Amino acid sequence: MKNFTKYEYSRLVGARAFQLSLGAPPLIKKIPDFSSFVELAKYELEEGVIPLEVVA
């Protein structure tokens, strides 16, 4: 995982959690038991499968 600033990290996790809450399919094959979309978005970001990027 790239070293993101805390602002980039929270923006990416928030945007992906929003997508998941609107019905976007998870991008990981085996989904562990998560209690929220935010936890799932964090896991996807740590695994490097999140479909978003930071452009400077």
LUMMAR-963950 format. One line per field, with one value per atom (N, C-alpha, C, O, CB): residue number from 0; atom name; y, z, x; residue in three letters. Coordinates in nm, 3 decimals. Glycine has a CB too. Example, Ala and Ser with C-alpha at 12.3 -4.5 7.8 and 13.67 -1.06 7.14 Angstrom:
REM residues 2
num (0;0;0;0;0;1;1;1;1;1)
atome (N;CA;C;O;CB;N;CA;C;O;CB)
v (-0.569;-0.450;-0.330;-0.332;-0.447;-0.225;-0.106;0.003;0.114;-0.060)
w (0.780;0.780;0.780;0.846;0.905;0.708;0.714;0.787;0.804;0.572)
u (1.319;1.230;1.320;1.424;1.131;1.285;1.367;1.290;1.341;1.408)
residu (ala;ala;ala;ala;ala;ser;ser;ser;ser;ser)
END
This chain:
REM residues 56
num (0;0;0;0;0;1;1;1;1;1;2;2;2;2;2;3;3;3;3;3;4;4;4;4;4;5;5;5;5;5;6;6;6;6;6;7;7;7;7;7;8;8;8;8;8;9;9;9;9;9;10;10;10;10;10;11;11;11;11;11;12;12;12;12;12;13;13;13;13;13;14;14;14;14;14;15;15;15;15;15;16;16;16;16;16;17;17;17;17;17;18;18;18;18;18;19;19;19;19;19;20;20;20;20;20;21;21;21;21;21;22;22;22;22;22;23;23;23;23;23;24;24;24;24;24;25;25;25;25;25;26;26;26;26;26;27;27;27;27;27;28;28;28;28;28;29;29;29;29;29;30;30;30;30;30;31;31;31;31;31;32;32;32;32;32;33;33;33;33;33;34;34;34;34;34;35;35;35;35;35;36;36;36;36;36;37;37;37;37;37;38;38;38;38;38;39;39;39;39;39;40;40;40;40;40;41;41;41;41;41;42;42;42;42;42;43;43;43;43;43;44;44;44;44;44;45;45;45;45;45;46;46;46;46;46;47;47;47;47;47;48;48;48;48;48;49;49;49;49;49;50;50;50;50;50;51;51;51;51;51;52;52;52;52;52;53;53;53;53;53;54;54;54;54;54;55;55;55;55;55)
atome (N;CA;C;O;CB;N;CA;C;O;CB;N;CA;C;O;CB;N;CA;C;O;CB;N;CA;C;O;CB;N;CA;C;O;CB;N;CA;C;O;CB;N;CA;C;O;CB;N;CA;C;O;CB;N;CA;C;O;CB;N;CA;C;O;CB;N;CA;C;O;CB;N;CA;C;O;CB;N;CA;C;O;CB;N;CA;C;O;CB;N;CA;C;O;CB;N;CA;C;O;CB;N;CA;C;O;CB;N;CA;C;O;CB;N;CA;C;O;CB;N;CA;C;O;CB;N;CA;C;O;CB;N;CA;C;O;CB;N;CA;C;O;CB;N;CA;C;O;CB;N;CA;C;O;CB;N;CA;C;O;CB;N;CA;C;O;CB;N;CA;C;O;CB;N;CA;C;O;CB;N;CA;C;O;CB;N;CA;C;O;CB;N;CA;C;O;CB;N;CA;C;O;CB;N;CA;C;O;CB;N;CA;C;O;CB;N;CA;C;O;CB;N;CA;C;O;CB;N;CA;C;O;CB;N;CA;C;O;CB;N;CA;C;O;CB;N;CA;C;O;CB;N;CA;C;O;CB;N;CA;C;O;CB;N;CA;C;O;CB;N;CA;C;O;CB;N;CA;C;O;CB;N;CA;C;O;CB;N;CA;C;O;CB;N;CA;C;O;CB;N;CA;C;O;CB;N;CA;C;O;CB;N;CA;C;O;CB;N;CA;C;O;CB;N;CA;C;O;CB;N;CA;C;O;CB)
v (-0.119;0.000;0.124;0.131;0.000;0.221;0.346;0.423;0.406;0.429;0.507;0.590;0.712;0.807;0.633;0.707;0.818;0.910;0.867;0.767;1.036;1.124;1.084;1.011;1.275;1.132;1.097;1.150;1.093;1.151;1.256;1.315;1.230;1.205;1.460;1.186;1.099;0.966;0.916;1.075;0.910;0.782;0.791;0.706;0.737;0.894;0.906;0.936;0.891;1.016;1.010;1.037;0.911;0.887;1.142;0.830;0.706;0.607;0.547;0.642;0.592;0.499;0.548;0.469;0.485;0.678;0.733;0.717;0.683;0.880;0.742;0.730;0.585;0.557;0.785;0.492;0.351;0.299;0.219;0.266;0.342;0.301;0.352;0.283;0.354;0.470;0.525;0.439;0.409;0.671;0.401;0.315;0.182;0.135;0.288;0.123;-0.004;0.011;-0.078;-0.057;0.123;0.144;0.160;0.136;0.266;0.201;0.216;0.089;0.087;0.331;-0.018;-0.147;-0.194;-0.293;-0.141;-0.126;-0.171;-0.305;-0.326;-0.065;-0.396;-0.527;-0.516;-0.438;-0.627;-0.594;-0.596;-0.650;-0.734;-0.682;-0.602;-0.640;-0.748;-0.776;-0.519;-0.809;-0.918;-1.046;-1.044;-0.889;-1.156;-1.283;-1.334;-1.355;-1.387;-1.353;-1.404;-1.286;-1.220;-1.505;-1.262;-1.147;-1.189;-1.265;-1.084;-1.139;-1.165;-1.098;-1.017;-1.115;-1.131;-1.075;-0.933;-0.911;-1.163;-0.836;-0.695;-0.640;-0.681;-0.612;-0.547;-0.490;-0.360;-0.310;-0.466;-0.307;-0.182;-0.173;-0.245;-0.061;-0.083;-0.060;0.004;-0.019;0.029;0.082;0.148;0.044;0.055;0.247;-0.056;-0.162;-0.238;-0.269;-0.259;-0.266;-0.336;-0.248;-0.299;-0.374;-0.120;-0.028;-0.019;-0.016;0.112;-0.016;-0.014;-0.142;-0.137;0.002;-0.255;-0.383;-0.385;-0.431;-0.499;-0.337;-0.332;-0.241;-0.275;-0.283;-0.129;-0.038;-0.103;-0.090;0.094;-0.172;-0.239;-0.352;-0.379;-0.295;-0.417;-0.525;-0.471;-0.546;-0.616;-0.343;-0.282;-0.305;-0.294;-0.331;-0.337;-0.365;-0.252;-0.263;-0.495;-0.147;-0.037;0.034;0.063;0.064;0.062;0.117;0.269;0.332;0.077;0.327;0.472;0.504;0.421;0.532;0.624;0.665;0.814;0.889;0.634;0.853;0.993;1.056;1.007;1.006;1.166;1.238;1.374;1.449;1.253;1.406;1.533;1.646;1.760;1.522)
w (0.000;0.000;0.000;0.071;0.123;-0.080;-0.088;0.042;0.113;-0.208;0.073;0.192;0.161;0.097;0.242;0.207;0.188;0.308;0.419;0.163;0.286;0.400;0.466;0.408;0.358;0.587;0.655;0.581;0.592;0.799;0.507;0.430;0.306;0.275;0.389;0.237;0.121;0.163;0.098;0.050;0.272;0.321;0.355;0.315;0.444;0.430;0.470;0.350;0.347;0.575;0.253;0.132;0.051;0.004;0.047;0.034;-0.042;0.029;-0.035;-0.063;0.159;0.234;0.232;0.215;0.379;0.250;0.249;0.114;0.108;0.287;0.007;-0.126;-0.157;-0.214;-0.232;-0.121;-0.148;-0.059;-0.104;-0.126;0.067;0.156;0.103;0.113;0.300;0.046;-0.013;-0.132;-0.146;-0.058;-0.217;-0.331;-0.283;-0.338;-0.416;-0.182;-0.128;-0.070;-0.085;-0.021;-0.003;0.057;-0.048;-0.021;0.148;-0.168;-0.277;-0.360;-0.460;-0.368;-0.317;-0.384;-0.473;-0.545;-0.463;-0.471;-0.552;-0.498;-0.377;-0.550;-0.586;-0.540;-0.476;-0.522;-0.656;-0.372;-0.312;-0.413;-0.496;-0.182;-0.406;-0.502;-0.451;-0.514;-0.540;-0.340;-0.288;-0.294;-0.273;-0.144;-0.322;-0.339;-0.209;-0.200;-0.395;-0.108;0.020;0.114;0.156;0.081;0.147;0.229;0.375;0.412;0.183;0.458;0.602;0.659;0.591;0.675;0.780;0.845;0.891;0.990;0.963;0.819;0.855;0.902;0.855;0.736;0.996;1.050;0.981;1.002;1.199;0.897;0.830;0.693;0.664;0.917;0.612;0.481;0.494;0.411;0.396;0.599;0.619;0.645;0.590;0.737;0.727;0.753;0.625;0.601;0.859;0.545;0.418;0.324;0.256;0.351;0.318;0.233;0.279;0.195;0.233;0.410;0.462;0.423;0.384;0.616;0.433;0.397;0.248;0.210;0.432;0.163;0.020;-0.010;-0.095;-0.057;0.058;0.037;0.080;0.011;0.114;0.193;0.241;0.146;0.131;0.383;0.083;-0.011;-0.148;-0.231;-0.026;-0.173;-0.298;-0.415;-0.531;-0.335;-0.387;-0.495;-0.515;-0.599;-0.467;-0.440;-0.449;-0.584;-0.624;-0.329;-0.653;-0.790;-0.795;-0.890;-0.867;-0.697;-0.691;-0.679;-0.633;-0.572;-0.721;-0.708;-0.675;-0.698;-0.837;-0.621;-0.585;-0.695;-0.728;-0.445;-0.750;-0.853;-0.797;-0.750;-0.984;-0.802;-0.745;-0.842;-0.811;-0.704)
u (0.085;0.000;0.089;0.189;-0.096;0.051;0.123;0.107;0.008;0.073;0.203;0.193;0.107;0.152;0.334;-0.016;-0.109;-0.106;-0.075;-0.251;-0.138;-0.158;-0.289;-0.369;-0.159;-0.311;-0.436;-0.558;-0.667;-0.435;-0.541;-0.652;-0.683;-0.799;-0.618;-0.578;-0.597;-0.660;-0.751;-0.463;-0.608;-0.658;-0.807;-0.886;-0.578;-0.844;-0.984;-1.074;-1.188;-1.000;-1.024;-1.102;-1.126;-1.237;-1.032;-1.022;-1.035;-1.128;-1.214;-0.898;-1.111;-1.196;-1.340;-1.432;-1.145;-1.360;-1.496;-1.565;-1.683;-1.492;-1.491;-1.550;-1.585;-1.691;-1.452;-1.497;-1.525;-1.638;-1.720;-1.399;-1.643;-1.751;-1.885;-1.987;-1.727;-1.885;-2.008;-2.052;-2.170;-1.985;-1.956;-1.988;-2.048;-2.148;-1.862;-1.987;-2.036;-2.176;-2.260;-1.940;-2.201;-2.333;-2.442;-2.559;-2.330;-2.403;-2.500;-2.516;-2.587;-2.459;-2.448;-2.467;-2.354;-2.370;-2.587;-2.241;-2.127;-2.078;-2.076;-2.012;-2.038;-1.992;-1.853;-1.770;-1.989;-1.827;-1.693;-1.592;-1.627;-1.691;-1.470;-1.367;-1.273;-1.171;-1.287;-1.306;-1.226;-1.308;-1.430;-1.178;-1.241;-1.311;-1.371;-1.492;-1.217;-1.286;-1.333;-1.356;-1.261;-1.231;-1.481;-1.515;-1.523;-1.612;-1.648;-1.431;-1.440;-1.566;-1.630;-1.313;-1.599;-1.718;-1.691;-1.621;-1.761;-1.746;-1.729;-1.862;-1.969;-1.675;-1.854;-1.977;-2.018;-2.128;-1.961;-1.929;-1.964;-1.896;-1.800;-1.924;-1.947;-1.887;-1.750;-1.663;-1.978;-1.730;-1.601;-1.492;-1.382;-1.610;-1.521;-1.423;-1.389;-1.273;-1.476;-1.490;-1.466;-1.384;-1.294;-1.600;-1.412;-1.335;-1.190;-1.100;-1.399;-1.166;-1.029;-0.955;-0.839;-1.030;-1.023;-0.962;-0.926;-0.818;-1.056;-1.017;-0.990;-0.870;-0.787;-1.114;-0.861;-0.749;-0.617;-0.516;-0.771;-0.619;-0.497;-0.455;-0.336;-0.520;-0.552;-0.522;-0.480;-0.429;-0.642;-0.502;-0.462;-0.556;-0.515;-0.328;-0.681;-0.776;-0.878;-0.967;-0.849;-0.865;-0.961;-0.944;-0.831;-0.942;-1.054;-1.044;-1.029;-1.075;-1.166;-0.966;-0.949;-0.801;-0.722;-1.028;-0.763;-0.624;-0.618;-0.712;-0.545;-0.504;-0.481;-0.397;-0.289;-0.411;-0.448;-0.375;-0.337;-0.423;-0.460;-0.209;-0.160;-0.178;-0.143;-0.014)
residu (met;met;met;met;met;lys;lys;lys;lys;lys;asn;asn;asn;asn;asn;phe;phe;phe;phe;phe;thr;thr;thr;thr;thr;lys;lys;lys;lys;lys;tyr;tyr;tyr;tyr;tyr;glu;glu;glu;glu;glu;tyr;tyr;tyr;tyr;tyr;ser;ser;ser;ser;ser;arg;arg;arg;arg;arg;leu;leu;leu;leu;leu;val;val;val;val;val;gly;gly;gly;gly;gly;ala;ala;ala;ala;ala;arg;arg;arg;arg;arg;ala;ala;ala;ala;ala;phe;phe;phe;phe;phe;gln;gln;gln;gln;gln;leu;leu;leu;leu;leu;ser;ser;ser;ser;ser;leu;leu;leu;leu;leu;gly;gly;gly;gly;gly;ala;ala;ala;ala;ala;pro;pro;pro;pro;pro;pro;pro;pro;pro;pro;leu;leu;leu;leu;leu;ile;ile;ile;ile;ile;lys;lys;lys;lys;lys;lys;lys;lys;lys;lys;ile;ile;ile;ile;ile;pro;pro;pro;pro;pro;asp;asp;asp;asp;asp;phe;phe;phe;phe;phe;ser;ser;ser;ser;ser;ser;ser;ser;ser;ser;phe;phe;phe;phe;phe;val;val;val;val;val;glu;glu;glu;glu;glu;leu;leu;leu;leu;leu;ala;ala;ala;ala;ala;lys;lys;lys;lys;lys;tyr;tyr;tyr;tyr;tyr;glu;glu;glu;glu;glu;leu;leu;leu;leu;leu;glu;glu;glu;glu;glu;glu;glu;glu;glu;glu;gly;gly;gly;gly;gly;val;val;val;val;val;ile;ile;ile;ile;ile;pro;pro;pro;pro;pro;leu;leu;leu;leu;leu;glu;glu;glu;glu;glu;val;val;val;val;val;val;val;val;val;val;ala;ala;ala;ala;ala)
END
